[in-house]
Amino acid sequence: MTTRFDADTHLYETRDLWASYMDPADRHLALSIVDDDLGHAWLTHGDRRVHLAEIHTPGDVGSMGAYRQRVRDGLPREVPFDEALPRAFHDPAARLGQLDEFGLDAAVAFPNYGLLWERPLADRLEATLANMRAWNHWAAEVRTVGGGRLHPVAHVSLRDLRWLEAELATLSAAGIRLAMTAPALVDGRPLSHPDLDRAWSAFVDHGVSPVFHVSAFPHPFHDEWYASDPDEVAPVLSSVFLWTAPALALCDMAVHGVLDRHPALRVGVMELSAVWVPMFLLMLDGGFDFHARFNGRPLRALPLRPSDYVRRQVRVAVFCYEGPRALIDQLGAEMLMFSSDYPHAEGIARPVEDYERITGPLEAHAARQLYAGNLEWLVGVGG
């Protein structure tokens, strides 16, 4: 029977999680969830309101819109936040029970509200690092409770490399093998900048795989493109161009030799779609070759084709509606990972049942790789 290992689920943070798991001296920097006068919960940092702290209904995007309209209309919240938040959304022990119910052998667990605040707090680096570390402390507990079935994803930044190196060492010691970081410029530097080679070496040395995921990271396009959209975290341009940030990051890392210099670096791409990957690999090699011919020499001498590095070192989560069978036909079986985005509204409510119904039957090797093998490689299960 094929193992089912979900590459993209989420655990909600409770109101005081950041303060509870933050170093005591830093608690004044903690994020929190605070109710307004109408009972609506908001993710807040000090005097700054970051985002509405919504609770999703799995597989039901329309309910999100209805709730946001209620807030805009000035109507009170019908059920208090703490009563509305299902236990299995935030309690790792309860989530383990859901894995059994869904037919999942294991699941990766990303933050929930942690996806909302990185760009809004970009001008507060001390607070950014303190709140990342607080989530990471809690993630270590999730790893213990999960007993090898829940794989929490840490949250890290490349803006302070000494902090990153220390954090990766702590994460590795706690058995955490995935860490979310932004597919974006790092204080104006591309991911291939020589200064950041320390970061990629640290990921490899500590056995932690960097993961790109939907979140409030710096925009891949100029901020003015997004300025007229009231949804600061998920503007429509980000939805349309969901793939752009990871494509740009991976291209930079491939053509400038990051993946060549760090052949043991394993990179995950989750909830940023996968349908773009075949075109990207074609254009990656084509653009690199054209540039070499046009300039009389390649940008950088690489032993492999740029696309070969991506195929070798990158794994991408694929939504069921993108047609995993067709993508496997184009890419082979070694790149794609099954993912549900549970319990988010834009995901699927029954991770295995819904995904397999939409995807249909697969050849045995392809099924093995899609549903578990590629993700097991990313997290280092079995070596």
N, C-alpha and C positions, 0 to 999 in steps of 0.2 A: 504494500500500500504506500502511495506517495506521501512523503512528509509535507506538511503545510506550515510554512514559516512566513508570516506577514511582515513585509518590509516597511509598513507605514501605519502605525496606530498612534494614538495620543493619550496621555494622562493629564488630567486637569490639575492645576495648582489650586489649593484652597486659599482662603483669605490671607492667612498669616504664614504661609509656607516659607516665603523668602526671609522674613524676620526670624522664624523658628530655626532655620538652618544656616543662617548667616553668622559669621564670626561676631561675637558680642560687641566688639568695638565698632563694627560697621553697621549696626542695626538701624541707625538713623538714615542709611542709604537704601533701605529695603523698599521694594515695591509692595503694594498691598491692594486689596479689593475692598472698595468703600462704596456704600449705598448713598445715593442722592436723596433729596427730600421726597421723591416719589417712589423710592424703594428700588430704583434701577442700580445695579452694581457696575462699578467702573474700575478698571485697572488704573492705579494711581501711583505717581511717584512724587512724594512731598506735596507741593501745591500744584503739580502738573497732572491733569487728567489725560491719560494716555489713550484709552480706548474703552468702549463699552464691553463689559465682561459678560459676553453672551454664553448661553448654554445651548449647544446644538441638539437637534433631533436627528439621529443618524439617517442619512439618505433623503432628507426633506429640506431642500434649500428654501422652499417657499415659506416655511415657518420662520426662518431667519428674517426674511423680508417683512413678514407681518409684525414681528416683534420690533424691528427697527422703526417701522411706521408708527407703532404704538408710542415709542419713545419720542419720535418727532411730533406726534400729536399731543404730547404733554399728558398722557394717561399714565396712571400708576401701574407698577408691576403687579401682576395678579398673584404670583407665587413667589415668596422670598427666595433669594439666591440659594441660601443654605438648604432649603427644603427642595428646591427644584433640581439641585445637582445630584444625579444618581450616584450611589456609592461606587459602582463599578467604573465610573468615569475617573475617579481620583484615588481609589484604594487599590493598591497592587494585589492584595489578597483576593479581593472581589473580582478583579480583572482576570486572575488565574482561573476562577470559576467560569468566567465567560469564555475563555479559550477552549475549555472542555465543551461548553455548550455549542460553540461555533465550529468545532472540529479542527481547531488550530493546535499544532504541536508547540508553537512558539511565536513570539511577536516582538518586533522592535517597538519601543515606546518613546515618542518625541514629546517635548513640552506642548502645552496648549497655549496658554496666555504668554508663554515665553516666545511665541512667534510674532508677538505684536509690538514689542517695546525697543528693539535694538536700534532702529533708526531714530525714533523719538528721543532716545537717551544718548545719541551720538556725541553730544557736547558734554556729557558727564561720564568720562571714562572710568573714574573710580567707582561710580555707582554701577556702571555696566559690568565691570569685572566682579564686583561684590555680589551682584544678583545672579550672574552666571555661576559663580562658585556656590551660592546657596542652593540653586537647582541641582548642581552636581553633587553636593553633599546628600541631598535627598535621593538622587539617582543611585547612589551607592546603597542606600537602604532598599530601594526597589530591586536592585540586582540581587540582594540577599534574599528578600522575600520571594522573588521570582524563581529562585532555584534552578537557574539555567533555562527557563522558558520565557521570562521577560527580559529583554535586552534594552535597558534605558539608554537614551542618547544624551550625552553631555552637551553642554552649550559653551563654546569657547570663542575667543577672539584672537586674531593675529596682530592686534595693535600694540601689545606689550609682550615681547618674545620671552622675557624672563618669567613673566607670569604664566605664559602658555607652557613653557617647559616644565615648570613646577606643577601646573595643573594636570598636564598629561601624565606625569609620573604618579600623581595621586590617583588619577582615574585608572591607570593601568594596574596599580596595586589593588584597587577595588574590583577589578575584573570587568571594567567598562571598556568596550572595544569600539564604540562609535562616538563621534563628537561632531555636532553641527557647527559649521562655520560658514561665513558668507561668501558666495561666489561673486565677489565685488572687489573694487579697489580697496586697499588698506592704507588709509590716510594718504590717498593720492598715488600709491604704488600698486602696479599690477601684481598678481600672484606669482609671476615669474621673476620679480625683482630679486637681484642677488641677496639683498638684506633678508629676504624671507626664506632663503634656503635653510636657515636654522629651523624654521617652523616645520618644513617638510621632513627634515632629518629627525626632528623630535617625534613627529607622528610615527615614523617608521621605528625608531628606537624603542618606543613605548608600546608598540603593537596596537595603536589606536588608528582607526580609519576616519579621515575627514569626510563629512557628509554635507552635501548641498541640499537644502530643503526650502520650500516656500516659507518666507518669513519677511519681517520688515528690515531687510538688508538695504544698503544703498542702491538706488535705482541704476539699472544698466544704461538708461538714457538720461539726458539732462532733466533736472527736476521740473523745469518749466513745462515739459510735456504732460506732467501729471497735475499741474497746479489747479486746474478747474474742477477736478474730481473730488467730491466731498469725502470719499472713502480713502483715507490716507494710507491705510495698511494694504488694501487690495483694490486699487483703482482698476478701471476696466482695461487700461493699457497693460497692466501687469498680467491680467488674465489672458488677453489676446497674445501677448508676447511672453508667455510663461516660460518658454524654453530659452529665451535669449540670454539670460544671466548665466546659466550653467554652460551653454554653448560657448559663450565668450570666454568664460573662465577656463574651460577645458582646451579650447583652441590656444589660448595664451600659454597654458601649461605644457601643451604638446609641442608647439612650434618653437618655443624658447627653451626647450630641453629639460623642464622640471621632471617630467615623467621618465625621460632618459637617464637623468642623473640620480633618480630615486626609483629604481626598478621595483623595489618592494613596497612602494606606496600604493595603497588601495583606496579608491575614491568611490563614494556612493552618491547617487542623484535620486532623491525621493520627492514625490509629489510635484515634480516640475515637468511632467509628461515624458513620453518616450517616442512619440510618432515622428519627431524631428530628427532622430538619431541617424537613420539611413541617409537623408539628404545632407546632414551635417558632415558625416564621414566622407561623402563624395566631395563636398565643397572644401573640406579641410585639406585633402590631398590635392585637389585640383587647384585651389588657391596657392598652396605652397609651391606646387610645380610651376605654375604660371609666374609667380614672383621670381623663382630661380632662373627661369629662362629669360625673363624680362630684364633682370639685373646681371645676368651672366654668372651668377653664383647663388647658392641657396642662402636664405636668411641665417641658417645654422646647419652645420653638417650633422646629420642624424643617421645612425646606422639603420633605423627602421623608418617605414612610412609613418607620418604623423597619426594616421588612423590606426595603425598597428598598436601604438602605445595606448590609445583610448580603448581599443578592444581588449588589450592585455590587462589594463589596470583599472578600468571603470565599469561599474555595474549600475543599471538604471531601472528604477521602478516603473512599471507600466500599468496604466489604468485599464480596466477590462474593456471599456468602451473604445479604446484605441485599436483594438484588434490584435491581441498578442500573437495569434497564430500567423497572421500576415507578416508581422514584424519579425517573428522568428524565421520565417521563410527568407526574409531579406538579410537579417543580421546573423543568423545561426542561433544556437541555443545558449551561448555562453555569456550574454550581456544582460538579459532582462530578468526582473524580479517581480513576483506577485505582490500586490499591495492593495489595501482596502481603504485607507484613510479613516478607519473607524476611530471615534464615533462622530466624525464631522458630518455636517449636513451634505457636503458635496461628495462624500464618500458613499460606500454601500453599507446597508444595515446588517446584512448577513455575509460576512467576509468570504467564506468559502463557497457557500451555496450560490450567492449571486454572481461571484466571479466565474465559477466553473460553468454556470448556466449560460452566461454571456459569451465566454471564451470558447466553449465546446471542447471536444476531446482533442488530446495532443498525443503525438508519438511519445513513447515511454521516456526516452532520454530528454526530450524537450520538456516534458512535464516535470521530470525530476529537477532539471536546472531552473525552470521558471518558478516552481513552487517552493524550492528550498535550496538547491545546490549553489546558485550564484550568491544568495544572501549568506549562506554558511561560509563561503569563501571570503566574503567581505568582512564578516565578524571573526573570522579565524577559527570557526568550529572545525575540529579535527585537523588543525594545523594551518 
